[in-house]
Amino acid sequence: MATPMENLKHFLLALCAATAAGLVSIIFVFRWVLYFKEGLAWDGGLAEFNWHPVLIVTGFIFLQGIAIIVYRLPWTWQCSKLMMKFIHAGLNLLAFVFAVIAMVAVFDFHNAANIPNMYSLHSWLGLTAVILYGLQLVLGVGMYLIPVTPASWRAAFMPLHVYSGLLLFTSVIAVALMGITEKLIFGLKDPKYKDSPPEAIFVNVLGVLLVLFGGLILWIATRTSWKRPSDQILHSLHTNGGGEDNSKVASALSQLPDGSDAYGAGDARKRSNKSDEQAN
Amino acid sequence: MATPMENLKHFLLALCAATAAGLVSIIFVFRWVLYFKEGLAWDGGLAEFNWHPVLIVTGFIFLQGIAIIVYRLPWTWQCSKLMMKFIHAGLNLLAFVFAVIAMVAVFDFHNAANIPNMYSLHSWLGLTAVILYGLQLVLGVGMYLIPVTPASWRAAFMPLHVYSGLLLFTSVIAVALMGITEKLIFGLKDPKYKDSPPEAIFVNVLGVLLVLFGGLILWIATRTSWKRPSDQILHSLHTNGGGEDNSKVASALSQLPDGSDAYGAGDARKRSNKSDEQAN
């Protein structure tokens, strides 16, 4: 078993690695469109298309990834859960806006160039991901930010919220990898993709970086010992759902994300506070 | 909270949906290569290439998915954990063999047609996935099937084993989607992919089915209440690691996959037995 101090160290290491992979991905996607491709513009041409990968990597992948792990940052554990929920929802909303603009850029480009829309598996899965992400956002806000939802519902739907969130994040990266594949095949003519020109290698590396970022975010999100202390969740649920049967809430909470026991997680809180003290 | 009976019903529903998505995917991939493409042969040509999608979908995706959830099947809970481990490892080994033959088919085809190997992001991530899957297999067998590994190690590495397994499974599906994208672009000439001929629509649907299969397997694998009763794991660990400090094992077990409490899961066992009785 890792000591609290080691646990914090491992978390910070994973966080730094994820942030680095994410930021280098952003640098790579900008260098791709600015150095290898036609740059950025909003003119119906290829430079407008280029907003698509830029907005997907910076918004739909990086911002979404950060939104997912924002509760895990130990220095936010003193903030109210409600404020963290607003930051989580706000980052996801921003990511959604980026994704929608990214799609508009492609439709604009396709229409101007008389290329059919929505024919590829990339477009099918990409549009589905954006629609389901919007639905997840609306349901998430309705369920966890508007105080009318019964606490027992909040607890009961939390595993689905977490699962959908992680699956959508993973799917978005998979769809991005398909998009990279399409663009390298269509965009490289002489030399072709199979001749491995510098752009092909460079963008392949971008794809590998996106997988690394995704893998690290999923690792951080699914470590129980790195969670925001769950007694605060319990407290917030009890507070918001004063009229609810608390034993039902507590019982439902024991089925919370990853099935972690809410009371057991209270121990994690104690451990974590200790590690904060040691770190300061 | 779902009653034990409802819980079992939900599990069976998810299992049927996953199996159906997987089997229909297999039918689709066979129809793709036998009806739309050149059929199957081992001749260095396109019919040899076609073994690649067939073996990936049947082996590296379907068999791997079943291997992941094999512990969740309630009718196996009376079997010894060791036997289930052998089935889990055996299915994964079979999936690995399928994946290796699938790769050989592509290399053969490329070499005969003078197409470069390993230039695409699909090939980079695919080869990496096969290598890491082989490593996971070797480490898994060494760690959990060979009785010399200390019980505390087994428990400590289990979260990594589970995470790696699920990430590899997800990555393999993502890589398959990239492969479908490549093959539809390269394989469809007149009409092209963008003209949406029947083959394009058909294979896009195959891609959607693979995502559904993956999503359902991940859902089944990550539901705590559908796990094989963990007191059996505890028992097996205690039995295998008789010389170990049991309190350490128990403590490590509380950090088991999804952080489920081993003793709490004992309750799940009782619930599950009940549901078995009710189901029979």
Boltz contact constraints between the chains, C-beta under 6 A:
constraints:
  - contact:
      token1: [A, 1]
      token2: [B, 251]
      max_distance: 6.0
  - contact:
      token1: [A, 116]
      token2: [B, 194]
      max_distance: 6.0
  - contact:
      token1: [A, 119]
      token2: [B, 194]
      max_distance: 6.0
  - contact:
      token1: [A, 119]
      token2: [B, 196]
      max_distance: 6.0
  - contact:
      token1: [A, 121]
      token2: [B, 180]
      max_distance: 6.0
  - contact:
      token1: [A, 121]
      token2: [B, 181]
      max_distance: 6.0
  - contact:
      token1: [A, 121]
      token2: [B, 204]
      max_distance: 6.0
  - contact:
      token1: [A, 121]
      token2: [B, 207]
      max_distance: 6.0
  - contact:
      token1: [A, 124]
      token2: [B, 204]
      max_distance: 6.0
  - contact:
      token1: [A, 167]
      token2: [B, 215]
      max_distance: 6.0
  - contact:
      token1: [A, 170]
      token2: [B, 170]
      max_distance: 6.0
  - contact:
      token1: [A, 174]
      token2: [B, 174]
      max_distance: 6.0
  - contact:
      token1: [A, 174]
      token2: [B, 177]
      max_distance: 6.0
  - contact:
      token1: [A, 177]
      token2: [B, 174]
      max_distance: 6.0
  - contact:
      token1: [A, 177]
      token2: [B, 178]
      max_distance: 6.0
  - contact:
      token1: [A, 178]
      token2: [B, 177]
      max_distance: 6.0
  - contact:
      token1: [A, 178]
      token2: [B, 178]
      max_distance: 6.0
  - contact:
      token1: [A, 178]
      token2: [B, 181]
      max_distance: 6.0
  - contact:
      token1: [A, 180]
      token2: [B, 121]
      max_distance: 6.0
  - contact:
      token1: [A, 181]
      token2: [B, 121]
      max_distance: 6.0
  - contact:
      token1: [A, 181]
      token2: [B, 178]
      max_distance: 6.0
  - contact:
      token1: [A, 181]
      token2: [B, 181]
      max_distance: 6.0
  - contact:
      token1: [A, 181]
      token2: [B, 182]
      max_distance: 6.0
  - contact:
      token1: [A, 182]
      token2: [B, 181]
      max_distance: 6.0
  - contact:
      token1: [A, 185]
      token2: [B, 185]
      max_distance: 6.0
  - contact:
      token1: [A, 194]
      token2: [B, 116]
      max_distance: 6.0
  - contact:
      token1: [A, 194]
      token2: [B, 119]
      max_distance: 6.0
  - contact:
      token1: [A, 196]
      token2: [B, 119]
      max_distance: 6.0
  - contact:
      token1: [A, 204]
      token2: [B, 121]
      max_distance: 6.0
  - contact:
      token1: [A, 204]
      token2: [B, 124]
      max_distance: 6.0
  - contact:
      token1: [A, 207]
      token2: [B, 121]
      max_distance: 6.0
  - contact:
      token1: [A, 215]
      token2: [B, 167]
      max_distance: 6.0
  - contact:
      token1: [A, 224]
      token2: [B, 259]
      max_distance: 6.0
  - contact:
      token1: [A, 251]
      token2: [B, 1]
      max_distance: 6.0
  - contact:
      token1: [A, 258]
      token2: [B, 258]
      max_distance: 6.0
  - contact:
      token1: [A, 258]
      token2: [B, 259]
      max_distance: 6.0
  - contact:
      token1: [A, 259]
      token2: [B, 224]
      max_distance: 6.0
  - contact:
      token1: [A, 259]
      token2: [B, 258]
      max_distance: 6.0
  - contact:
      token1: [A, 259]
      token2: [B, 260]
      max_distance: 6.0
  - contact:
      token1: [A, 260]
      token2: [B, 259]
      max_distance: 6.0
  - contact:
      token1: [A, 261]
      token2: [B, 261]
      max_distance: 6.0
  - contact:
      token1: [A, 261]
      token2: [B, 264]
      max_distance: 6.0
  - contact:
      token1: [A, 264]
      token2: [B, 261]
      max_distance: 6.0
